[in-house]
Structure formats: structure tokens, C-alpha cells
Amino acid sequence: MEIRNCESKDLESVSEIENASFEEPYPLELFVRLLKNFHQGFRVAILENKIAGYCVISPLKWQRIVVISSLATHPEFRNQGVGSALLADAIRISRETSALRSFKKLILQVAADNTSAQSLYSKFGFEFRGTIRNYYGRGRDGIQMELDLLKKES
């Protein structure tokens, strides 16, 4: 598996993965903006010469945090380590960014009913920080999780 920076030509595939993964997917235009705003934080995983997944991180300078804006794996490539590889890559980039700009935390929101994703994040050291009522629409709560970027890796 190769993980590399996303390029404009990859955005159609990223959008297809987003649409296959979420009930209320982000529009393609948002991915165009995310790529433009922090291109080194927009990464894709390549498996079998296809884009198997993507991860987007965004630094919020004024809050000294990095946010995982979106992470998804194409249904065809799930349970093959793509999500884990992308998450490890996002943590690495966040730690490098933190070293340069003093970011303290990497945060994300995940659907309360997405226990497999929550389990993955927990394995990487993310901790539960709270429930966000109706984050994904009426009756669909989100969970906020965070990783302390200043804590030494174990």
C-alpha cells in the first residue's frame, strides 16, 4: 500500500468513497477547498492501483488543534488495514505539524453508532471526550474523540 498526497485528479475517486461511506456526504466542492487549504494534510491510500481510501486533516491555528475532517475507506477495501494506515499517517503528519506550530491535540467526530471506527481510534490512543447531540442530523449523535499530540508515543 502506498500513501501519498492527494492530487486534483484524485478528487472524483475521493468523492465516490465519501458517497459510499456516509449518509450525508461532503460535496466535491468541499474536497476541492480542503485540498487547496492544506494539501499536505489531504492523503490517499493506493491499493491495487486504485484509491482505496483517504484522510483529510486540517489545522486550526487559533485553537492549536488539528482536526480529522474526514477519513474513509472504499467498501471494496475495508478490513485490509487501509483505515489504520491512513490514521497512522494522519497522526504522524499532525505530530510533525505540532512540532513546528505547537498544536496540542488531534480531534475527530465519529457517529455514535459507528463502533468499529471508535474501536480503531481507541487502538491509536484516541480518548472519548463527549457526545454531541444530533451532530449527524436529528437523532444521530456524534462522539468527539481526541489524541494528545504532546504525549510521547508508546
N, C-alpha and C positions, 0 to 999 in steps of 0.2 A: 504494500500500500504506500502511496505517495501522498503527502500533504503539502500543498503549495498555496500561494496567494491566488485568490480568485481573480479572474480577468473578465472584462465585459462580455466576451463571447460565452462565458460560463453561466451567465445570469438566467438564461432561459431554462437550463437544467436545474439550477438552484430553485427557481420558481416552481418547476414541476415537483420537486421534492417537497417544497413548502406546501403546495396544494394537496399532495398525497398524505401529508403528515398532520395537518391541523384543520380543525373545523372552520376557523376564521383565519385564513392565511393572510400573511402580509402581501400587499400588492407588489408587483415587479418594480414599480417606481420607487418604493422604499428601499429595495435592494440596490438600485442604481445610486441612491443618495448615500446609503451606508458604505458602498464601495468607494465612493468619491471622498467621503469624510474621514475614513481611517482604513485605507486599503490594506495595510499590514495586519489588521485585525480581522479581515474577511478571508477565510481559508476554506479550501475544498479538499476533500479526500478523493483520490482516484484509485479505483479498483477495477480490474479487467477492462482498462481503457475507458471507463465511464466515471462520471461524477457520482460517487456513492453517498456523499453527504457533504454538509457544510456547517461552518460555525462562524458567527459574527460576534465580535466583542467591540464594545465602544467605551472609551474612557470618558468619564465625567469629571473634568478637571476641578470644578468648583466644589465637588463633594469628595474628591480624592478617592474615587472608586472606579472600578471597571465593571461593566455590565455585559453579561452574555445576552445579547439581543435575540439571538435565535441559534438553535442547534438542531439539526435533523438529519436522519439517515433515510435514504431511499428504501422503501419497503423490501425491495429485492435483495438488499444488502444488510438487513438488520440481523443482529445476533452474530456478527462476524468481526466485532471489535472496532468498527468504524467510529461509533459514538465515543468509545473510550479513547481512541487515538486522537480524535478531534478535541475532546475535552482536555487531555493531557497537553496538547499543543496550545490550546487557549490559556491554560494555566501557565505554561512556560512563557508565552508572549506577555501575559499580564504581569508576571514576576519581573520580566525584563523591563517592561514599561514602568513598573513600580520602582525599580531601582533608579531609573532616570528621573521620575517625576513624583516620587513619594506617594503613590497610591497605596491605600491601606487594605482594601477589600475587593474581592471579585464576587459579584452578586448575580442572582438569576431568579426568575419566577418560573414555576412549573405548575401545571394543573394538579389540583389536589388528588384527582383520581389516577394520575399517571405515576403509579407506584414503581414501575420499572425504571423510569427516569430518575425518580427520587433516590432509588437504591443505588444507581450508578453515581449520582452526585455525592451521596454519602460515602461511597467507597473512595472517592477522591478527596475526602476531608471536608466537604461542604456540610454546614450545620443548619438545622431548621431555625428560622428567625421569626416566623409568624405566618398567619393565614390572612389572605387578602380576599375579603368577601366580594363575590361577583366579578372577580378580576377578568374572567374569560366570558362574561355575559351573565345574565340572570341565572342564579342557581349554580354557577360554575366557579367555584373558588380557586384561587391560586395559593401557592405556598412560596414564601420567599426563603431562599437559602443563601448562605454566604460562606466564603473561604477567606481566612485571614492571610493576606499576601505577605505579611511581615513575619509570620510564624515559620520557623525552619522546617524544611521538608523532612519527613521521616522515612 
